[in-house]
Amino acid sequence: MTNEKQFSDLEQNRIDKLLRLREQGMEPYPARSERTHTNLEAIADFEKTEKDENSEPVKATLVGRIRSMRPMGKLVFTHIEDGSGTIQLFIRANDVGVEQLDLLKKEFDLGDFIQASGDLFRTRTGEVSLRTDSFLMLSKAITPLPAAKDEEVDGEIIRHAGLTDPETRYRQRYADLAVNPEIRKIFQIRANVNRAIREFMDGNGFLEVETPILQPIYGGAAARPFINHHNQLKQDLYLRISFELYLKRLMVGGFERVYEIGRDFRNEGVDRTHNPEFTQIEFYMAYADYNQVMDFTEKLLAFTAEKVLGTTELTYQGKNFDFGKPWRRIELKEGLVELAGINIDDFPEAESLAKAMKEKGLKVDPKSPRGKLIDDLIGEFLEPTFIEPTFLYNYPRDISPLAKNLPGDPQIVERFEGFMGGFELLNAFTELNDPIDQEARFLEMGRAFASDSDDDFHPMDEDYLNAMKYGMPPNGGFGMGIDRLVMLFADQANIREVILFPHLRTREE
């Protein structure tokens, strides 16, 4: 059946057990299973009836993974866990037969999935348990789960998990989830975040849509794309870096409020706040500017926090915040003067700004355009200081090719970014809807980035310009990383903790 060299001694021992189960007429991987209650439903039903002396016993068929086994002569206490929680199985030779009890002791292991039927009762120690009269194997675990031990210290449960190495946890997320219930809670939070955002957006008249993931021209952000080739169409296609340009096409078509929650892909660095594949929400609302989007953002995040956490207050890495309060608002130029000691108005060219940055002790890529240098200044001096929820607004035009100019100042655009916990959470504009100006911006940015080694400029999108020529209503747009928001809500310092299967370098043997 198997090549023994493929398995450890422990795994081979378990394979021998599953073979013996089959020899004794019990299939270790049956095609069918039954369940009448989740574990917590069974406990709840029992507690409803246990005070009524005339009530019939609560019968149940339960399923779950074996978490503990404690043989005591002709009795075995076993805890099983399903998606709702744990329950104890009380298994006696008198109820299941001596042979079945011996089978349980000899051939069943921690990590196996089991089905058990019987009636519920409360043990002398007060634990609701299933007095089991029959059981069967649902799935034999060949590889033992990493051992975990819970210890009570000063009234607090401390879990000593067998799977603690972060890289191993990310590479074997299935085992991480199986042995660390607190990790499962993170992804429950993530699901609740998405659900709450959708509820808020739908309740405010937005239409959820889906736009192409494979795009003939990438755009909507300054980022390097992943390139693919379609054999039938004989053309290169790009994994999208943003939803923006397609969502705004829909506004031309008559949809006034649209949003999308989905994956974006950027062929860039990996660190504690970046993953090449990430989840975003983007929305666009007609007849709104960046001031209205700021107000809407505050309401969206306050609503989401209340729905997910039951409060607008949260703690992230030891710092307390309140999404129910107005965010700080800081103008970008003023922030750089205060924290970096650089007035970007004094340095209209990339060369002069680069020189000023070098004098501050910063490493500067001589090929970087001015916009990218300003981005570097924000990342170095401003972003790490924005711990409380903060809007940084009024960005230079050369860093924001899709945003509308601030009236009276052609060098500044109506753009803001939202920061919290020392990192960027969201980005928003009063969107440019002038097709002639937009074309000029694309050409200008292309020239600025022509010599940039990162090659992350915004390419010309002729079809998007054609769409704009039909007339696009004034609108405000917004993009926010869901992964980073979950980091905040789940109090996790690394983005890999909130992504089920994060991307990692190939492990060197």
C-alpha positions in Angstrom: 0.0 0.0 0.0 2.7 2.5 0.9 6.4 3.1 0.7 7.7 3.0 4.3 10.5 5.4 3.4 7.9 8.2 2.9 6.8 8.1 6.5 8.2 8.5 10.0 8.0 5.7 12.5 5.0 7.4 14.1 3.3 7.8 10.8 3.9 4.2 9.9 2.5 3.1 13.2 -0.7 5.0 12.4 -0.8 3.5 8.9 -0.6 0.1 10.5 -3.6 1.0 12.7 -5.8 2.1 9.8 -5.0 -1.2 8.1 -6.0 -3.1 11.2 -9.2 -1.1 11.4 -10.1 -2.2 7.9 -9.3 -5.8 8.8 -11.8 -5.5 11.7 -14.5 -4.1 9.5 -14.2 -0.4 10.3 -13.4 1.9 7.3 -11.0 4.7 8.5 -12.3 7.1 5.8 -16.0 6.4 5.3 -18.0 8.2 2.6 -20.8 9.2 4.9 -21.1 10.8 8.3 -24.0 11.9 10.5 -24.4 14.7 12.9 -27.6 15.8 14.8 -26.0 18.6 16.8 -22.8 20.7 17.0 -21.1 20.1 20.3 -22.3 23.4 21.7 -25.8 22.9 20.4 -25.9 19.5 22.2 -24.7 21.1 25.5 -27.3 23.9 25.1 -30.1 21.4 24.5 -29.2 19.4 27.5 -29.0 22.4 29.8 -32.5 23.4 28.7 -34.0 20.1 29.8 -31.9 18.9 32.7 -34.0 20.7 35.3 -37.1 19.1 34.1 -37.4 15.6 35.7 -40.0 14.5 33.2 -38.0 15.4 30.1 -36.7 12.7 27.8 -32.9 12.2 27.6 -31.3 14.4 24.9 -29.9 12.0 22.3 -27.3 13.2 19.9 -24.8 12.1 17.3 -21.7 14.2 17.4 -18.5 14.5 15.3 -15.1 16.1 15.8 -11.4 15.7 16.2 -10.1 13.8 19.2 -8.2 16.2 21.4 -7.6 14.1 24.5 -8.0 10.4 25.6 -7.9 9.2 29.2 -8.3 5.4 29.6 -9.4 4.3 33.0 -9.9 0.5 33.0 -13.2 -0.2 31.3 -13.9 3.5 30.7 -12.4 6.1 28.4 -12.9 9.8 28.7 -12.4 11.6 25.4 -12.7 15.2 24.4 -13.6 15.9 20.8 -13.6 19.3 19.0 -15.8 20.6 16.2 -16.2 24.0 14.7 -18.3 25.1 17.7 -16.2 23.9 20.6 -15.4 20.8 22.6 -17.4 18.2 24.4 -16.5 15.1 26.5 -17.3 11.6 25.4 -18.0 9.1 28.2 -17.3 5.7 26.7 -17.8 2.5 28.8 -17.4 -1.2 28.0 -20.9 -1.7 29.4 -22.3 0.6 26.7 -20.2 -0.2 23.6 -18.8 -3.6 24.4 -15.4 -4.7 25.4 -14.1 -5.3 21.9 -15.1 -1.8 20.7 -13.5 -0.2 23.8 -10.3 -2.1 23.1 -10.5 -1.0 19.5 -10.7 2.6 20.6 -7.8 2.3 23.0 -5.5 0.5 20.5 -6.3 2.0 17.1 -7.6 5.6 17.7 -5.2 8.5 18.2 -5.2 12.2 19.0 -6.0 14.1 15.9 -8.4 11.4 14.5 -11.9 12.4 13.5 -14.7 10.4 15.2 -18.5 10.1 15.2 -20.2 9.2 18.4 -23.9 8.6 19.4 -25.6 8.4 22.7 -27.4 10.5 25.3 -26.2 13.5 27.2 -25.7 13.7 31.0 -23.7 15.6 33.6 -20.8 13.8 35.3 -20.0 13.9 39.0 -17.5 16.7 38.3 -20.3 18.7 36.6 -19.2 18.4 32.9 -21.9 17.8 30.3 -20.8 14.7 28.4 -22.1 12.2 25.8 -22.7 8.7 27.3 -21.6 7.0 24.1 -23.3 3.8 22.9 -21.7 3.6 19.5 -18.8 5.3 17.6 -16.9 5.0 14.4 -13.8 6.5 12.7 -14.4 9.3 10.2 -10.8 10.1 9.3 -7.6 8.6 10.5 -4.8 11.2 11.0 -1.6 9.7 9.8 0.7 12.6 10.9 0.4 13.5 14.6 -0.6 17.1 15.3 2.1 19.1 17.1 1.5 18.6 20.8 -0.1 21.4 22.7 -0.4 21.9 26.4 -2.6 24.3 28.3 -1.5 25.5 31.7 -3.4 27.7 34.2 -1.2 30.4 35.7 -2.8 32.9 38.1 -6.2 32.1 36.7 -5.1 32.6 33.1 -4.9 29.8 30.6 -1.4 29.7 29.0 -1.1 27.5 25.9 2.2 25.9 25.2 1.8 25.0 21.6 3.9 22.5 19.7 3.7 24.7 16.6 5.2 28.1 17.6 7.8 28.8 14.9 6.2 31.6 12.7 7.6 30.4 9.4 6.5 26.8 10.0 3.1 28.1 11.1 2.7 30.0 7.8 3.9 27.2 5.7 1.7 24.6 7.5 -1.3 26.9 8.2 -3.6 23.8 8.3 -1.6 22.5 11.3 -1.4 26.0 12.8 -5.2 26.3 12.7 -5.7 22.8 14.1 -3.6 23.3 17.2 -3.9 27.0 17.9 -7.6 28.1 18.4 -6.6 31.7 18.8 -5.4 31.7 15.2 -8.8 30.5 14.1 -10.3 33.5 15.9 -8.2 35.9 13.7 -9.9 34.6 10.6 -13.3 34.7 12.1 -12.6 38.4 12.7 -11.5 38.7 9.1 -14.7 37.2 7.8 -16.7 39.5 10.1 -14.8 42.6 8.9 -15.8 41.8 5.3 -19.4 41.1 6.3 -19.6 44.4 8.2 -18.1 46.4 5.3 -20.6 44.9 2.9 -23.5 45.7 5.2 -22.4 49.3 5.5 -21.8 49.8 1.8 -25.0 48.1 0.7 -26.9 50.1 3.3 -25.6 53.3 1.8 -26.8 52.7 -1.7 -23.6 51.1 -3.1 -23.6 48.4 -5.7 -21.1 45.6 -5.3 -19.5 44.7 -8.7 -16.7 42.5 -10.1 -14.1 43.8 -12.4 -11.4 41.9 -14.4 -8.4 40.4 -12.6 -6.6 39.8 -15.9 -6.1 43.1 -17.6 -4.5 44.1 -20.9 -3.2 47.3 -19.3 -2.5 47.6 -15.6 -3.3 50.9 -13.8 -4.9 52.6 -10.8 -1.7 52.6 -8.8 2.1 53.1 -9.0 3.2 49.5 -8.7 5.0 46.8 -10.6 2.6 44.1 -12.0 2.8 40.4 -12.5 2.8 39.6 -16.2 1.0 36.6 -17.8 0.6 35.5 -21.4 -2.7 34.2 -22.9 -1.9 31.7 -25.6 -5.2 31.8 -27.4 -5.4 35.6 -27.5 -1.6 35.8 -28.2 -1.2 38.8 -25.8 0.3 39.6 -22.5 -2.1 40.2 -19.6 -1.4 41.6 -16.2 -2.8 40.6 -12.8 -4.5 43.8 -11.6 -2.8 46.1 -9.2 -6.0 48.0 -8.6 -9.8 48.0 -9.4 -9.8 51.8 -9.9 -10.0 52.3 -13.7 -12.6 49.7 -14.2 -14.8 50.9 -11.4 -14.7 54.5 -12.7 -15.7 53.2 -16.2 -18.9 52.0 -14.5 -19.5 55.6 -13.3 -19.4 56.7 -16.9 -22.0 54.0 -17.6 -24.4 55.5 -15.0 -23.7 53.7 -11.7 -23.3 56.4 -9.1 -22.0 54.3 -6.2 -20.0 51.2 -6.8 -17.5 49.1 -4.7 -15.5 45.9 -5.0 -13.8 43.7 -2.4 -11.3 41.4 -4.0 -7.6 40.6 -4.6 -4.9 42.8 -6.1 -1.4 41.7 -7.0 1.8 43.7 -6.9 5.2 42.3 -7.8 7.0 44.1 -5.1 8.7 43.6 -1.7 7.4 41.5 1.2 7.5 42.8 4.8 5.3 43.1 7.9 2.7 45.2 6.0 3.1 43.9 2.4 2.2 40.7 0.7 2.3 40.3 -3.1 -1.4 39.2 -3.1 -3.7 41.2 -0.9 -7.3 42.1 -0.4 -8.7 45.5 -0.9 -12.0 47.4 -0.9 -12.4 50.2 -3.4 -15.4 52.4 -3.8 -16.4 55.4 -5.9 -19.3 57.8 -5.1 -20.6 60.3 -7.6 -20.9 64.0 -6.6 -18.6 63.6 -3.7 -15.1 65.1 -3.0 -12.3 64.1 -0.7 -13.8 65.9 2.2 -17.0 63.9 2.0 -15.0 60.7 1.5 -13.1 61.5 4.7 -16.4 61.8 6.6 -17.7 58.6 5.0 -14.5 56.8 5.9 -14.9 57.7 9.6 -18.4 56.4 9.6 -17.5 53.2 7.7 -14.7 52.2 10.1 -16.7 53.2 13.2 -19.6 50.9 12.0 -17.2 48.1 11.1 -15.5 48.2 14.5 -18.8 48.2 16.4 -20.1 45.3 14.3 -16.9 43.2 14.7 -15.7 44.1 18.2 -18.9 45.4 19.8 -17.2 48.7 20.4 -15.5 51.5 18.5 -12.5 51.3 20.8 -9.6 48.9 20.2 -6.1 48.3 21.4 -3.3 47.8 18.9 0.2 46.8 20.1 -0.4 48.4 23.5 -2.0 51.6 22.1 -5.7 52.5 22.6 -7.8 54.0 19.8 -11.4 55.0 19.2 -12.9 54.8 15.7 -15.9 56.7 17.1 -13.9 59.9 17.4 -12.9 62.2 14.5 -9.5 61.5 12.9 -6.6 63.9 13.1 -6.2 65.8 9.9 -2.7 67.0 8.9 -1.7 68.7 5.6 1.2 66.8 3.9 3.4 69.8 3.3 3.0 71.1 6.9 3.7 67.6 8.3 7.0 67.3 6.3 8.1 70.7 7.5 7.4 69.8 11.1 8.7 66.3 11.2 11.3 66.1 8.4 12.4 69.8 8.4 11.9 69.9 4.6 9.6 72.2 2.7 9.0 70.4 -0.6 7.9 73.7 -2.2 11.6 74.8 -1.9 12.7 71.8 -4.0 10.6 71.7 -7.3 13.0 69.3 -9.0 14.0 65.8 -8.1 17.7 66.6 -8.1 17.4 69.4 -5.5 15.0 67.3 -3.3 17.4 64.3 -3.5 20.2 66.6 -2.3 18.2 67.9 0.6 17.3 64.3 1.6 20.9 63.2 1.5 21.8 66.0 3.8 19.3 64.5 6.2 21.2 61.3 6.1 18.8 59.4 3.9 19.8 57.0 1.2 18.4 58.2 -2.2 18.1 56.4 -5.5 19.5 59.0 -8.0 17.0 57.7 -10.6 13.9 58.3 -8.5 11.4 61.0 -9.7 10.3 63.7 -7.4 7.0 62.1 -6.5 8.8 58.9 -5.4 11.2 60.9 -3.2 8.2 62.6 -1.5 6.7 59.1 -0.9 10.0 58.1 0.7 9.9 61.2 3.0 6.4 60.3 4.1 7.5 56.7 4.8 10.5 57.8 6.7 9.3 60.7 8.8 5.5 60.8 8.9 4.0 57.3 8.7 5.8 55.8 11.8 4.5 58.7 13.9 0.9 58.3 12.9 -0.2 56.0 15.7 -3.7 57.4 16.3 -6.1 57.5 13.3 -4.8 60.3 11.0 -5.7 61.7 7.6 -2.7 63.1 5.7 -4.1 65.3 2.9 -3.2 67.6 0.0 -0.6 65.7 -2.0 1.7 67.0 -4.8 0.3 66.5 -8.2 3.4 64.6 -9.4 2.7 61.8 -6.9 -1.1 61.5 -7.7 -1.9 61.3 -11.4 -5.5 60.3 -10.9 -6.6 63.0 -8.5 -8.2 66.4 -9.1 -6.3 69.6 -8.5 -6.9 71.7 -5.4 -8.7 74.8 -6.6 -6.2 77.7 -6.9 -3.1 75.5 -6.7 -2.2 73.5 -9.8 0.7 71.7 -8.0 -1.5 70.2 -5.2 -4.3 67.6 -5.6 -7.2 66.6 -3.4 -5.9 63.4 -2.1 -5.6 61.9 1.4 -4.2 58.8 3.0 -5.4 57.3 6.3 -2.8 56.0 8.8 -3.1 54.1 12.1 -0.7 52.1 14.2 2.3 53.5 12.3 1.3 52.3 8.8 -0.9 53.4 5.9 -4.4 51.9 5.9 -6.2 53.6 3.0 -5.9 56.1 0.1 -8.5 58.4 -1.4 -9.0 61.2 -4.0 -11.3 63.7 -5.4 -11.1 61.8 -8.7 -9.9 63.5 -11.9 -12.7 63.5 -14.5 -11.2 65.7 -17.2 -10.0 63.4 -20.0 -7.7 66.0 -21.5 -5.9 66.7 -18.2 -5.8 62.9 -17.5 -4.0 62.2 -20.8 -1.5 65.0 -20.0 -0.9 63.4 -16.5 -0.3 60.0 -18.0 2.3 61.4 -20.5 3.9 63.5 -17.7 4.2 60.6 -15.4 5.6 58.3 -18.1 8.4 60.8 -18.8 9.1 61.2 -15.1 9.4 57.4 -14.5 11.2 56.6 -17.8 14.5 56.2 -16.2 13.3 54.7 -12.9 14.7 51.2 -12.3 11.5 50.2 -10.5 9.5 50.6 -13.6 6.3 51.2 -11.5 4.8 54.1 -13.5 1.2 54.4 -14.6 0.9 53.4 -18.3 -1.3 55.1 -20.8 -4.8 53.5 -20.9 -6.4 54.7 -24.1 -9.7 52.9 -23.4 -10.0 54.5 -20.0 -9.5 57.9 -21.7 -12.1 57.0 -24.3 -14.5 56.2 -21.5 -13.8 59.6 -19.8 -14.6 61.4 -23.0 -18.2 60.3 -22.8 -18.4 62.2 -19.5 -17.7 61.1 -16.0 -19.6 62.7 -13.1 -17.5 64.3 -10.3 -16.7 61.7 -7.8 -14.6 60.7 -4.8 -12.8 57.4 -4.6 -11.3 55.3 -1.8 -9.1 52.2 -1.5 -8.3 50.3 1.8 -6.3 47.2 2.5 -8.5 44.6 4.3 -5.5 42.7 5.5 -4.1 45.8 7.3 -7.5 46.5 8.8 -7.7 43.0 10.2 -4.2 43.5 11.7 -5.6 46.4 13.7 -8.8 44.6 14.8 -7.0 41.4 15.7 -4.0 43.2 17.2 -1.4 41.5 15.0 1.9 43.2 14.1 2.6 41.2 10.9 0.4 40.9 7.9 1.2 37.2 7.5 -0.8 36.5 10.7 -4.0 37.6 9.0 -3.5 35.9 5.6 -4.4 32.3 5.6 -1.6 31.3 3.1 0.9 34.1 2.9 3.6 34.0 0.2 7.1 32.9 1.4 10.5 32.4 -0.1 11.3 28.8 -1.0 12.7 27.2 2.1 16.4 26.1 1.7 17.0 22.6 2.8 
